[in-house]
Amino acid sequence: MRRVGGPLLCVGDLLQDLSEDAGAAAAVISPCPSISGDASPLPPSHLRSLFEATYDQLTESLAGTDHSWTQLTLKLCSAVETADKLVSLAQSNAEVLLDKVNSLDNIIKRSHSAVEVARALCGEKSKREMATNDCVRGSEE
């Protein structure tokens, strides 16, 4: 049940608002330049450390009387959204890579088949040459 009062009475209200409408969450997060500016230039390998640092700051803020928890919560939400995008991108890249590996595997199988056919043809040709040489030797004797 939603509490009555100011815009942000507790973290639960904020999280409930964010979970109810993902579009509204994006609208809340995107206008804040300090939040989106902090998270985007970091490489994906630093995302975990950013999340952990912000989470620790949020925990400290909630334990004390600091009111910066709203900004920190938005930062965490932004980090989670970035992580979600990275996971989606990694999954699609993995699928593309798997398709390419399967294509290469098929090409290698076809090349092995072609080599075996070529060896078989060479074997037949050398057998014919040996038979022809035997015939020529037999007629010379």
C-alpha positions as CSV (number, residue, x, y, z in Angstrom):
1,M,0.0,0.0,0.0
2,R,1.3,3.4,-0.9
3,R,2.0,5.9,1.8
4,V,0.4,9.4,1.8
5,G,2.6,12.5,2.1
6,G,5.6,14.0,0.3
7,P,7.1,12.6,-2.9
8,L,9.7,10.4,-1.2
9,L,8.8,9.3,2.3
10,C,10.8,6.1,2.2
11,V,12.9,3.9,-0.1
12,G,10.0,1.5,-0.5
13,D,7.9,4.2,-2.1
14,L,10.7,5.0,-4.5
15,L,11.3,1.4,-5.4
16,Q,7.6,0.8,-5.8
17,D,7.3,3.8,-8.1
18,L,10.2,2.5,-10.1
19,S,8.9,-1.0,-10.4
20,E,5.3,0.0,-11.3
21,D,6.4,1.9,-14.4
22,A,9.7,1.2,-16.1
23,G,9.1,4.0,-18.5
24,A,8.7,6.5,-15.7
25,A,11.9,5.1,-14.1
26,A,13.8,5.9,-17.3
27,A,12.3,9.4,-17.3
28,V,13.3,9.9,-13.7
29,I,16.8,8.7,-14.3
30,S,17.6,10.2,-17.7
31,P,17.1,13.9,-16.8
32,C,19.7,13.8,-14.1
33,P,23.0,14.5,-15.8
34,S,25.2,13.7,-12.8
35,I,23.9,10.2,-12.6
36,S,23.9,9.3,-16.3
37,G,27.2,11.1,-16.7
38,D,28.9,9.0,-14.0
39,A,27.9,5.6,-15.1
40,S,28.2,5.8,-18.9
41,P,31.9,6.4,-19.5
42,L,33.0,3.6,-17.3
43,P,34.0,0.4,-19.0
44,P,31.9,-2.7,-18.3
45,S,34.6,-4.1,-16.0
46,H,34.1,-1.2,-13.6
47,L,30.4,-1.6,-13.4
48,R,30.6,-4.0,-10.4
49,S,32.9,-1.7,-8.4
50,L,30.6,1.3,-9.2
51,F,27.6,-0.7,-8.0
52,E,29.3,-1.8,-4.8
53,A,30.6,1.6,-4.0
54,T,27.2,3.2,-4.6
55,Y,25.5,0.5,-2.6
56,D,27.8,1.0,0.4
57,Q,27.2,4.8,0.2
58,L,23.5,4.2,0.1
59,T,23.7,1.9,3.1
60,E,25.6,4.5,5.1
61,S,23.2,7.2,4.0
62,L,20.2,5.1,5.1
63,A,21.8,4.3,8.5
64,G,22.4,8.0,9.2
65,T,20.4,11.2,8.7
66,D,21.8,12.0,5.3
67,H,19.2,12.7,2.6
68,S,21.5,11.8,-0.3
69,W,19.9,8.3,-0.4
70,T,17.5,9.4,-3.2
71,Q,20.3,10.3,-5.5
72,L,22.2,7.1,-4.6
73,T,19.1,5.0,-5.2
74,L,18.8,6.5,-8.6
75,K,22.5,5.8,-9.2
76,L,22.0,2.2,-8.3
77,C,19.0,1.9,-10.6
78,S,21.0,3.4,-13.4
79,A,23.8,0.9,-12.7
80,V,21.3,-2.0,-12.8
81,E,19.8,-0.7,-16.1
82,T,23.3,-0.5,-17.6
83,A,24.1,-4.0,-16.4
84,D,20.9,-5.2,-18.0
85,K,21.9,-3.6,-21.3
86,L,25.4,-5.1,-21.1
87,V,24.0,-8.6,-20.4
88,S,21.5,-8.3,-23.3
89,L,24.4,-7.1,-25.6
90,A,26.7,-9.9,-24.4
91,Q,23.9,-12.5,-25.0
92,S,23.3,-11.2,-28.6
93,N,27.0,-11.2,-29.3
94,A,27.3,-14.7,-27.9
95,E,24.5,-15.9,-30.2
96,V,26.2,-14.2,-33.3
97,L,29.5,-15.8,-32.3
98,L,27.9,-19.2,-31.9
99,D,26.3,-18.9,-35.4
100,K,29.8,-18.0,-36.8
101,V,31.4,-21.0,-35.0
102,N,28.8,-23.3,-36.4
103,S,29.3,-21.9,-39.9
104,L,33.1,-22.5,-39.5
105,D,32.5,-26.0,-38.2
106,N,30.4,-26.8,-41.3
107,I,33.1,-25.4,-43.6
108,I,35.7,-27.5,-41.9
109,K,33.6,-30.6,-42.2
110,R,33.1,-30.0,-45.9
111,S,36.8,-29.4,-46.4
112,H,37.6,-32.7,-44.6
113,S,35.1,-34.4,-47.0
114,A,36.8,-32.8,-50.0
115,V,40.2,-33.9,-48.8
116,E,39.0,-37.5,-48.4
117,V,37.5,-37.4,-51.9
118,A,40.7,-36.0,-53.3
119,R,42.7,-38.7,-51.6
120,A,40.4,-41.4,-52.9
121,L,40.7,-40.0,-56.4
122,C,44.5,-39.9,-56.1
123,G,44.5,-43.5,-54.8
124,E,42.5,-44.6,-57.8
125,K,44.7,-42.7,-60.2
126,S,47.9,-44.2,-58.8
127,K,46.3,-47.7,-58.9
128,R,45.4,-47.1,-62.6
129,E,48.9,-45.9,-63.3
130,M,50.4,-48.9,-61.6
131,A,48.1,-51.2,-63.6
132,T,49.0,-49.3,-66.8
133,N,52.7,-49.7,-65.9
134,D,52.2,-53.4,-65.3
135,C,50.5,-53.7,-68.7
136,V,53.3,-51.9,-70.4
137,R,56.0,-54.0,-68.7
138,G,54.1,-57.2,-69.5
139,S,53.9,-56.4,-73.2
140,E,57.6,-55.5,-73.3
141,E,58.6,-58.9,-72.0
